[in-house]
Amino acid sequence: MFHLRSATRLGIGSRFTLGICHPPTFAPKHTFSRRGVKTPTIDWKPIKSSVTNLSKAENQSKSPVFRKFILGLMIAMPVISFFLGCWQVKRLRWKVELISRSEHLLAEPPLEGLPANLDPSVILEFEFRRFKVKGHFDYDKELFLGPRLRNGELGYLLITPFVRSDGGDPILIERGWIQKEKVIPTRRARGYLAHLAMPQGEIEIEAMFRMMPKKSTLQYDHEPGSRLFHIPDVEAMAKETDSLPIYAQMMYSLKDQPDWKSPEEVAETKTGLKWLGLFSNKKDHSTEHIPVSETDSTMEWQEFEFFNQGVPIAAVPKVSFTNNHMQYLFTWFGVSIASTALLFYTFYKKKDLLSAEKVIEAKRREMKKLL
């Protein structure tokens, strides 16, 4: 007992099992290590300072000219956009009246004949007005405008001078679109639709006046002597063909024209074999043509036949003006409202900056007094 207490006081661990005293076991010593690097006890999280009105005013005071320029733009933007919106209101009213007038002229019955002396300056008042005129085409002066794509096929617009029977200078007639393989006239003069591809003699056509856009300074001038045009330069076309600078489009129609004669019929007529039908057993091909039909669409040719035979596919008679002024109107008025709201917000925020500038100026005066 005395031995156990003594061992306990000495810090020696002892175990007793069945009264047998085991040899003492000493506890391990604690090891200590020293740090070679001292870590500072500061917080590494960066501290972000808020930008005060004083610092903002100081930075903005360094560029007064740029600030005045931006402020002038902000003041001018609502005014300019508002007047542009008002201008678009006038443009919208003008375009609606123009489309209405053009549709009214297109719906009018066609004019029967044209005066011998046509003034090109008054054609603007008769744009989209239909007319009928008698005469013949001058195929030696055909012009080609393009290239133009139609249903994925490459071709050209065929423009031919039309010599009027009632006198006067010829006018330019856009007959329609033909594929590029039919540009050569001899390829259009053969076939069962030759009387429509290249009608001979005096015929009557129906067309409507058109005003083509003027050539801009950025577009190339036409090469004199060439029959190919890339833009509808009416002045150059008239000079090339010795015609009046009057442009007209033939009406889209798939109906047959029994009175139109083909080159073969004209050749047979010149030989005198068909004189009164006494010396020939051949029938008049004009009677074999499909008659004009106003109601039955089955008595018309198909468009693919015109395409294959080289018959010009004329333009559909419609008013082609675009009217986007309503979108422009809302756009400009929207910009005016948004810029006005931004301008008022800028003036509202500027009050705080002006007060901060006053504080800075007061502190500068105090510093001057101290110095």
Secondary structure as the mmCIF struct_conf table of DSSP 4:
data_model
#
loop_
_struct_conf.conf_type_id
_struct_conf.id
_struct_conf.beg_label_comp_id
_struct_conf.beg_label_asym_id
_struct_conf.beg_label_seq_id
_struct_conf.end_label_comp_id
_struct_conf.end_label_asym_id
_struct_conf.end_label_seq_id
HELX_RH_AL_P HELX_RH_AL_P1 PHE A 2 ARG A 9
TURN_TY1_P TURN_TY1_P1 LEU A 10 GLY A 11
STRN STRN1 GLY A 13 GLY A 13
STRN STRN2 PHE A 16 THR A 17
TURN_TY1_P TURN_TY1_P2 LEU A 18 GLY A 19
STRN STRN3 ILE A 20 CYS A 21
HELX_LH_PP_P HELX_LH_PP_P1 HIS A 22 PRO A 24
STRN STRN4 THR A 25 THR A 25
HELX_LH_PP_P HELX_LH_PP_P2 PHE A 26 THR A 31
BEND BEND1 GLY A 36 VAL A 37
HELX_LH_PP_P HELX_LH_PP_P3 LYS A 38 PRO A 40
BEND BEND2 ILE A 42 ILE A 42
BEND BEND3 LYS A 45 LYS A 45
HELX_LH_PP_P HELX_LH_PP_P4 LYS A 48 THR A 52
HELX_RH_AL_P HELX_RH_AL_P2 ASN A 53 GLN A 60
TURN_TY1_P TURN_TY1_P3 SER A 61 LYS A 62
HELX_RH_AL_P HELX_RH_AL_P3 PRO A 64 ALA A 107
BEND BEND4 GLU A 108 GLU A 108
HELX_LH_PP_P HELX_LH_PP_P5 PRO A 109 PRO A 110
STRN STRN5 LEU A 111 GLU A 112
BEND BEND5 ALA A 116 ASN A 117
HELX_RH_3T_P HELX_RH_3T_P1 PRO A 120 PHE A 126
TURN_TY1_P TURN_TY1_P4 GLU A 127 PHE A 128
STRN STRN6 ARG A 130 PHE A 137
HELX_RH_3T_P HELX_RH_3T_P2 TYR A 139 LYS A 141
STRN STRN7 LEU A 143 ARG A 150
TURN_TY1_P TURN_TY1_P5 ASN A 151 GLY A 152
STRN STRN8 GLU A 153 ARG A 164
TURN_TY1_P TURN_TY1_P6 SER A 165 ASP A 166
BEND BEND6 GLY A 167 GLY A 168
STRN STRN9 ILE A 171 GLN A 179
HELX_RH_3T_P HELX_RH_3T_P3 LYS A 180 LYS A 182
BEND BEND7 ILE A 184 ILE A 184
HELX_RH_AL_P HELX_RH_AL_P4 PRO A 185 ARG A 188
BEND BEND8 ALA A 189 GLY A 191
TURN_TY1_P TURN_TY1_P7 TYR A 192 LEU A 193
HELX_RH_AL_P HELX_RH_AL_P5 ALA A 194 ALA A 197
BEND BEND9 MET A 198 MET A 198
STRN STRN10 GLN A 200 GLN A 200
BEND BEND10 GLY A 201 GLU A 202
STRN STRN11 ILE A 203 ARG A 210
HELX_LH_PP_P HELX_LH_PP_P6 MET A 212 SER A 216
TURN_TY1_P TURN_TY1_P8 THR A 217 LEU A 218
BEND BEND11 GLN A 219 GLN A 219
HELX_LH_PP_P HELX_LH_PP_P7 TYR A 220 GLU A 223
TURN_TY1_P TURN_TY1_P9 PRO A 224 GLY A 225
STRN STRN12 LEU A 228 PHE A 229
BEND BEND12 HIS A 230 ILE A 231
HELX_RH_AL_P HELX_RH_AL_P6 VAL A 234 THR A 241
TURN_TY1_P TURN_TY1_P10 ASP A 242 ASP A 242
BEND BEND13 PRO A 245 PRO A 245
STRN STRN13 TYR A 247 MET A 250
STRN STRN14 MET A 251 MET A 251
HELX_LH_PP_P HELX_LH_PP_P8 TYR A 252 TYR A 252
TURN_TY1_P TURN_TY1_P11 PRO A 258 ASP A 259
STRN STRN15 LYS A 261 LYS A 261
HELX_RH_AL_P HELX_RH_AL_P7 PRO A 263 THR A 271
TURN_TY1_P TURN_TY1_P12 GLY A 272 LYS A 274
HELX_RH_3T_P HELX_RH_3T_P4 TRP A 275 GLY A 277
BEND BEND14 LEU A 278 PHE A 279
HELX_LH_PP_P HELX_LH_PP_P9 LYS A 282 ASP A 284
HELX_RH_AL_P HELX_RH_AL_P8 HIS A 285 GLU A 288
BEND BEND15 HIS A 289 HIS A 289
HELX_LH_PP_P HELX_LH_PP_P10 ILE A 290 VAL A 292
BEND BEND16 GLU A 294 THR A 295
HELX_RH_3T_P HELX_RH_3T_P5 SER A 297 MET A 299
BEND BEND17 GLU A 300 GLU A 300
HELX_RH_AL_P HELX_RH_AL_P9 GLU A 303 GLN A 309
TURN_TY1_P TURN_TY1_P13 GLY A 310 GLY A 310
STRN STRN16 ILE A 313 ILE A 313
HELX_LH_PP_P HELX_LH_PP_P11 ALA A 314 ALA A 314
STRN STRN17 ALA A 315 ALA A 315
HELX_LH_PP_P HELX_LH_PP_P12 VAL A 316 VAL A 316
HELX_RH_AL_P HELX_RH_AL_P10 HIS A 325 LEU A 370
#
